[in-house]
Amino acid sequence: MNKIAGWIAIFCLLFAPALFAADPVKIGLMGPMTGSWASEGQEMKQVLELLADEYNQQGGVLGRKIQILTQDDGGDPRTASLAANRLVSQKIIAVVGTYGSSITEATQNIYDEAGVVQIANGSTAIRLSEKGLKNFFRTCPRDDEQGKVATATIQKLGGKKVAILHDNTSYAKGLAEESRANLKTANVEVVFFDALTPGERDYNAILTKLKGADPDFVFFTGYYPEAGLLLRQKKEMGWDVPFMGGDAVNNPTLVETAGAAAAQGFYFLSPPLPKDLDTPEAKSFVEAFTKKHGHAPKSIYPVLAGDGFRVLVEAIKATDSVEAEKISAYLKSSLKDFPGLTGTLAFDDKGDRVGEVYRVYKVDGEGQFVLEP
């Protein structure tokens, strides 16, 4: 027995480093795999798994395999906090996600206290990066930038009496308030400012109230399930007024819900759609995604999740470390003009993406999202 024990001890001394190096680098993905935003979450998972496979075929990172651990937040803050705790217990070094601002907000402290880097992909609420959390980042822009673009677009489209409708979520209310303030500064009258209740099936009451304010332009700052219903029911009541949405309406489900005829002429703000990405990195990625899934990514937010994953891998390689402190410091101070899928990437000291991202889109007669010049 003593001889066997001795051989075991020698084996451990010789091979323990190699065995440790074989441990995977665990990166979490938190997204809405179920619920009204499920199409976003499911595509986020497809994007990260595709990218992780590509890296692993090239040897992984630091000689270790990359493992994606996915948790469903259901688009709900309470579910998200449970999902975050489960991911932390699985010893992840970082997490990509999530989509909604209020959902991200429910998880920020959990990840920060656990020393886990978090890179959100669709959470644009301003206050998320104003808390001083050292490990929080996002690849999407903020609502204050979107509010400026919204105001300029409304003015360009001739809006003079504007109605703003939100849904009381962190994202939608924040964007609505930013836009109202910007419109006031621009001397554009806001004749209506109120909220609907997300998840309902009949919005005729709020539409009637909106119509009664007699706006010549409506800006809805909520999400695509409600936007689709609003457009359909607006057409059914015979109200022909220009509608525009924020970046959370950017999903093909909008047209499926509204119908192409009701969605025609609808404007929305968004980072460039996957079909409009023109960098070599983006084209290669879209080609690989299409080959695997039979279609290009349907939404830009999963692609923004992919950018979060790619900058994480870049930071791990550059620092030769999986320590959150080193990764965060690198992303804030040393990552410059990284060739992201959605354009060049860099972060400021709050973890916010640097540079202009937003574009204006319009739905055409066939229900396609067309980039405005």
C-alpha positions as CSV (number, residue, x, y, z in Angstrom):
1,M,0.0,0.0,0.0
2,N,2.9,2.4,0.8
3,K,4.4,1.8,-2.7
4,I,1.0,2.5,-4.3
5,A,0.6,5.7,-2.2
6,G,4.0,6.8,-3.2
7,W,3.3,6.4,-6.9
8,I,0.0,8.3,-6.5
9,A,1.9,11.2,-4.8
10,I,4.5,11.3,-7.6
11,F,1.8,11.3,-10.2
12,C,0.0,14.2,-8.6
13,L,3.1,16.2,-8.3
14,L,4.0,15.6,-12.0
15,F,0.6,16.0,-13.6
16,A,-1.4,18.2,-11.3
17,P,-0.4,21.4,-13.2
18,A,-1.6,19.8,-16.5
19,L,-4.8,18.6,-15.0
20,F,-5.5,22.1,-13.7
21,A,-4.7,23.6,-17.0
22,A,-7.3,21.3,-18.5
23,D,-10.1,22.8,-16.4
24,P,-12.4,24.9,-18.6
25,V,-12.7,28.6,-18.5
26,K,-16.3,29.0,-17.4
27,I,-18.2,32.0,-18.9
28,G,-21.9,32.4,-18.0
29,L,-24.7,33.5,-20.3
30,M,-27.8,34.9,-18.7
31,G,-30.7,35.7,-21.0
32,P,-34.5,35.4,-21.5
33,M,-34.7,31.8,-22.8
34,T,-38.4,31.8,-22.0
35,G,-41.1,34.5,-21.7
36,S,-42.0,37.3,-24.1
37,W,-38.4,38.1,-25.0
38,A,-37.4,34.4,-25.6
39,S,-36.4,34.9,-29.2
40,E,-33.6,37.3,-28.0
41,G,-32.3,34.9,-25.3
42,Q,-32.4,31.8,-27.5
43,E,-30.4,33.6,-30.2
44,M,-28.0,34.9,-27.6
45,K,-27.3,31.2,-26.7
46,Q,-26.8,30.3,-30.4
47,V,-24.3,33.1,-30.9
48,L,-22.2,32.4,-27.8
49,E,-22.1,28.6,-28.5
50,L,-21.0,29.3,-32.1
51,L,-18.2,31.6,-31.0
52,A,-17.1,29.3,-28.2
53,D,-16.9,26.4,-30.6
54,E,-14.7,28.5,-33.0
55,Y,-12.3,29.5,-30.2
56,N,-12.2,25.9,-28.9
57,Q,-11.3,24.6,-32.3
58,Q,-8.3,27.0,-32.3
59,G,-7.2,25.8,-28.8
60,G,-9.5,27.7,-26.5
61,V,-8.0,30.4,-24.3
62,L,-4.8,30.1,-22.2
63,G,-4.7,26.5,-23.4
64,R,-8.1,25.8,-21.8
65,K,-11.5,25.0,-23.3
66,I,-14.1,27.7,-23.0
67,Q,-17.4,26.4,-21.5
68,I,-20.6,28.4,-21.8
69,L,-23.0,27.9,-18.8
70,T,-26.5,29.2,-19.6
71,Q,-29.2,30.3,-17.2
72,D,-32.7,31.5,-18.1
73,D,-33.8,34.8,-16.5
74,G,-37.2,34.6,-18.0
75,G,-37.2,38.4,-18.5
76,D,-38.1,38.7,-14.8
77,P,-36.0,40.4,-12.1
78,R,-36.8,37.8,-9.4
79,T,-36.0,34.9,-11.8
80,A,-32.8,36.7,-12.8
81,S,-31.5,37.1,-9.3
82,L,-31.9,33.3,-8.8
83,A,-30.2,32.7,-12.2
84,A,-27.3,34.9,-11.2
85,N,-26.8,33.1,-7.9
86,R,-26.8,29.8,-9.7
87,L,-24.2,31.0,-12.2
88,V,-22.0,32.3,-9.4
89,S,-22.2,29.0,-7.6
90,Q,-20.8,27.3,-10.8
91,K,-17.6,29.3,-10.5
92,I,-17.9,31.4,-13.6
93,I,-15.3,34.0,-14.2
94,A,-17.6,36.3,-16.2
95,V,-21.1,36.5,-17.5
96,V,-22.6,37.9,-20.7
97,G,-26.1,39.4,-20.4
98,T,-28.7,40.2,-20.0
99,Y,-31.2,41.9,-22.3
100,G,-33.6,44.0,-20.3
101,S,-32.3,46.9,-18.0
102,S,-34.5,46.1,-15.0
103,I,-33.4,42.4,-15.3
104,T,-29.8,43.4,-15.4
105,E,-30.3,45.7,-12.4
106,A,-31.6,42.8,-10.3
107,T,-28.3,41.0,-10.8
108,Q,-25.6,43.6,-10.8
109,N,-24.7,43.5,-7.1
110,I,-24.7,39.7,-7.1
111,Y,-22.1,39.5,-9.7
112,D,-20.0,42.4,-8.4
113,E,-19.9,41.1,-4.9
114,A,-18.8,37.7,-6.3
115,G,-16.0,39.2,-8.3
116,V,-17.6,38.3,-11.6
117,V,-17.3,40.5,-14.7
118,Q,-20.7,41.3,-16.2
119,I,-21.1,42.5,-19.8
120,A,-24.7,43.4,-20.6
121,N,-25.9,43.3,-24.3
122,G,-29.2,45.1,-24.3
123,S,-29.5,47.0,-21.1
124,T,-29.4,50.7,-21.9
125,A,-30.7,52.4,-18.7
126,I,-28.3,55.1,-17.6
127,R,-28.2,54.3,-13.9
128,L,-26.7,50.9,-14.5
129,S,-23.3,52.3,-15.1
130,E,-23.6,55.2,-12.6
131,K,-23.3,53.0,-9.5
132,G,-19.6,52.7,-9.6
133,L,-19.5,48.9,-10.0
134,K,-16.0,48.1,-11.1
135,N,-16.9,44.9,-13.0
136,F,-19.9,46.1,-15.0
137,F,-19.8,46.7,-18.7
138,R,-22.2,46.8,-21.7
139,T,-21.7,46.6,-25.4
140,C,-25.0,48.5,-26.1
141,P,-25.1,52.3,-25.9
142,R,-27.0,54.2,-23.1
143,D,-30.4,55.8,-23.1
144,D,-29.1,59.4,-22.9
145,E,-27.4,58.8,-26.3
146,Q,-30.6,57.3,-27.7
147,G,-32.6,60.1,-26.3
148,K,-30.5,62.6,-28.3
149,V,-30.9,60.6,-31.5
150,A,-34.7,60.3,-30.9
151,T,-35.1,64.0,-30.5
152,A,-33.1,64.7,-33.7
153,T,-35.1,62.1,-35.6
154,I,-38.5,63.4,-34.4
155,Q,-37.5,66.9,-35.5
156,K,-36.2,65.6,-38.9
157,L,-39.6,63.8,-39.4
158,G,-41.5,66.9,-38.6
159,G,-42.9,66.1,-35.2
160,K,-44.2,69.2,-33.4
161,K,-46.8,67.8,-30.9
162,V,-45.3,64.6,-29.6
163,A,-46.8,61.9,-27.4
164,I,-44.4,59.7,-25.4
165,L,-45.6,56.3,-24.2
166,H,-43.5,54.0,-22.0
167,D,-44.1,50.9,-19.9
168,N,-42.6,51.8,-16.5
169,T,-39.6,49.5,-16.9
170,S,-36.2,50.9,-16.1
171,Y,-35.3,51.1,-19.7
172,A,-38.5,52.4,-21.2
173,K,-39.2,55.0,-18.5
174,G,-35.6,56.2,-18.5
175,L,-35.6,56.6,-22.3
176,A,-39.0,58.4,-22.2
177,E,-37.7,60.9,-19.5
178,E,-34.5,61.5,-21.4
179,S,-36.4,62.1,-24.6
180,R,-38.9,64.4,-23.0
181,A,-36.1,66.5,-21.5
182,N,-34.3,66.7,-24.8
183,L,-37.5,67.6,-26.7
184,K,-38.3,70.4,-24.2
185,T,-34.8,71.8,-24.7
186,A,-35.4,71.7,-28.5
187,N,-38.7,73.6,-28.0
188,V,-40.8,70.6,-29.2
189,E,-44.1,70.3,-27.4
190,V,-44.8,67.0,-25.5
191,V,-48.6,66.7,-25.4
192,F,-48.8,63.3,-23.7
193,F,-46.6,61.3,-21.3
194,D,-47.9,58.1,-19.8
195,A,-47.4,54.4,-19.4
196,L,-49.1,51.2,-20.5
197,T,-49.0,47.9,-18.7
198,P,-46.8,45.4,-20.4
199,G,-48.2,41.9,-21.1
200,E,-51.8,43.0,-21.8
201,R,-53.6,42.0,-25.0
202,D,-55.9,45.0,-25.5
203,Y,-54.4,48.6,-25.7
204,N,-57.5,50.3,-27.2
205,A,-58.0,52.3,-24.0
206,I,-54.5,53.8,-24.0
207,L,-54.6,54.4,-27.7
208,T,-57.9,56.3,-27.3
209,K,-56.3,58.4,-24.6
210,L,-53.3,59.0,-26.9
211,K,-55.5,60.0,-29.8
212,G,-57.4,62.4,-27.6
213,A,-54.1,64.3,-26.9
214,D,-54.0,65.0,-30.7
215,P,-50.3,64.4,-31.3
216,D,-48.8,64.5,-34.7
217,F,-46.1,62.0,-33.7
218,V,-45.9,59.2,-31.2
219,F,-42.7,57.8,-29.6
220,F,-43.1,54.4,-27.8
221,T,-40.1,53.5,-25.7
222,G,-41.2,50.0,-24.6
223,Y,-40.5,46.5,-26.1
224,Y,-41.5,44.8,-29.3
225,P,-44.4,42.6,-28.0
226,E,-46.4,45.6,-27.0
227,A,-45.2,47.7,-30.0
228,G,-46.6,45.1,-32.4
229,L,-50.0,45.1,-30.6
230,L,-50.1,48.9,-30.6
231,L,-49.5,49.1,-34.3
232,R,-52.1,46.5,-35.1
233,Q,-54.8,48.0,-32.9
234,K,-54.0,51.6,-34.0
235,K,-54.6,50.5,-37.6
236,E,-57.9,48.7,-36.5
237,M,-59.2,51.9,-35.0
238,G,-58.3,53.9,-38.2
239,W,-55.8,56.2,-36.5
240,D,-53.1,57.3,-39.0
241,V,-50.3,59.0,-37.0
242,P,-46.5,58.4,-37.4
243,F,-45.2,56.0,-34.7
244,M,-41.5,55.5,-33.7
245,G,-40.0,53.1,-31.3
246,G,-36.8,52.8,-29.3
247,D,-34.2,50.1,-29.8
248,A,-36.2,47.5,-27.8
249,V,-38.7,47.1,-30.6
250,N,-36.0,45.8,-33.0
251,N,-37.2,42.3,-33.5
252,P,-39.0,40.6,-36.4
253,T,-41.7,39.4,-34.0
254,L,-42.9,43.1,-34.1
255,V,-44.1,42.6,-37.7
256,E,-45.5,39.1,-37.0
257,T,-47.6,40.6,-34.2
258,A,-48.7,43.8,-36.0
259,G,-49.0,42.4,-39.5
260,A,-47.0,43.9,-42.4
261,A,-49.7,46.4,-43.3
262,A,-50.0,47.8,-39.8
263,A,-46.2,47.9,-39.3
264,Q,-45.5,49.7,-42.6
265,G,-44.0,53.2,-42.1
266,F,-43.1,52.5,-38.4
267,Y,-39.7,54.0,-37.5
268,F,-37.3,52.8,-34.8
269,L,-33.9,53.5,-33.5
270,S,-31.3,50.7,-33.2
271,P,-27.6,49.8,-33.5
272,P,-27.0,48.5,-37.0
273,L,-28.9,45.3,-37.8
274,P,-26.9,42.1,-38.6
275,K,-27.7,42.5,-42.3
276,D,-26.2,46.0,-42.3
277,L,-22.9,45.1,-40.5
278,D,-20.1,45.5,-43.0
279,T,-16.8,44.7,-41.2
280,P,-14.8,41.6,-42.2
281,E,-15.4,40.2,-38.7
282,A,-19.1,40.7,-39.0
283,K,-19.4,39.2,-42.4
284,S,-17.5,36.1,-41.4
285,F,-19.6,35.7,-38.3
286,V,-22.9,36.1,-40.1
287,E,-21.8,33.6,-42.8
288,A,-20.9,31.1,-40.1
289,F,-24.1,31.6,-38.2
290,T,-26.2,31.3,-41.4
291,K,-24.4,28.1,-42.3
292,K,-25.2,26.5,-38.9
293,H,-28.7,27.8,-38.4
294,G,-30.0,28.3,-41.9
295,H,-30.5,32.1,-41.5
296,A,-28.7,35.2,-40.4
297,P,-29.2,36.5,-36.8
298,K,-32.6,38.0,-36.6
299,S,-31.7,40.6,-33.9
300,I,-28.7,42.8,-33.2
301,Y,-28.8,42.1,-29.4
302,P,-27.5,38.5,-29.6
303,V,-24.7,39.9,-31.8
304,L,-24.0,42.5,-29.1
305,A,-23.8,39.5,-26.7
306,G,-21.3,38.0,-29.1
307,D,-19.2,41.2,-28.8
308,G,-19.3,40.9,-25.1
309,F,-18.0,37.4,-25.2
310,R,-15.2,38.3,-27.7
311,V,-13.9,41.2,-25.6
312,L,-13.8,38.9,-22.6
313,V,-11.7,36.3,-24.4
314,E,-9.5,39.1,-25.7
315,A,-9.0,40.4,-22.1
316,I,-8.2,37.0,-20.8
317,K,-5.6,36.4,-23.5
318,A,-4.0,39.9,-23.1
319,T,-3.8,39.7,-19.3
320,D,-2.9,35.9,-19.2
321,S,-5.4,35.8,-16.4
322,V,-9.0,34.9,-15.4
323,E,-9.0,37.3,-12.5
324,A,-11.9,39.8,-12.7
325,E,-9.8,42.7,-11.4
326,K,-7.2,42.3,-14.2
327,I,-9.9,41.7,-16.9
328,S,-11.9,44.8,-15.9
329,A,-8.8,46.9,-15.7
330,Y,-7.7,45.8,-19.2
331,L,-11.2,46.5,-20.7
332,K,-11.3,50.0,-19.3
333,S,-7.7,51.1,-19.9
334,S,-6.1,49.0,-22.6
335,L,-8.8,47.8,-25.0
336,K,-8.8,50.3,-27.9
337,D,-10.6,50.1,-31.2
338,F,-11.2,46.3,-30.9
339,P,-12.7,45.0,-34.1
340,G,-16.1,44.0,-32.8
341,L,-18.9,42.4,-34.8
342,T,-21.0,45.6,-34.4
343,G,-18.1,48.0,-35.0
344,T,-15.0,49.1,-33.1
345,L,-15.2,48.6,-29.4
346,A,-13.8,50.4,-26.4
347,F,-15.1,51.2,-22.9
348,D,-14.9,54.2,-20.7
349,D,-14.1,54.1,-16.9
350,K,-17.8,53.4,-16.1
351,G,-17.9,50.4,-18.4
352,D,-20.0,52.1,-21.1
353,R,-19.3,51.6,-24.8
354,V,-17.5,54.5,-26.4
355,G,-18.7,55.9,-29.7
356,E,-21.9,56.4,-31.7
357,V,-23.9,53.3,-32.5
358,Y,-27.5,54.3,-33.2
359,R,-29.2,54.2,-36.7
360,V,-32.8,54.9,-37.8
361,Y,-34.8,52.2,-39.5
362,K,-38.2,52.1,-41.2
363,V,-40.5,49.2,-41.9
364,D,-41.3,48.8,-45.6
365,G,-44.4,47.4,-47.2
366,E,-43.1,43.9,-47.0
367,G,-42.3,44.1,-43.3
368,Q,-38.6,44.5,-43.8
369,F,-36.4,46.7,-41.7
370,V,-34.8,49.3,-44.0
371,L,-31.9,51.5,-42.9
372,E,-32.8,55.2,-43.4
373,P,-30.2,57.4,-45.2
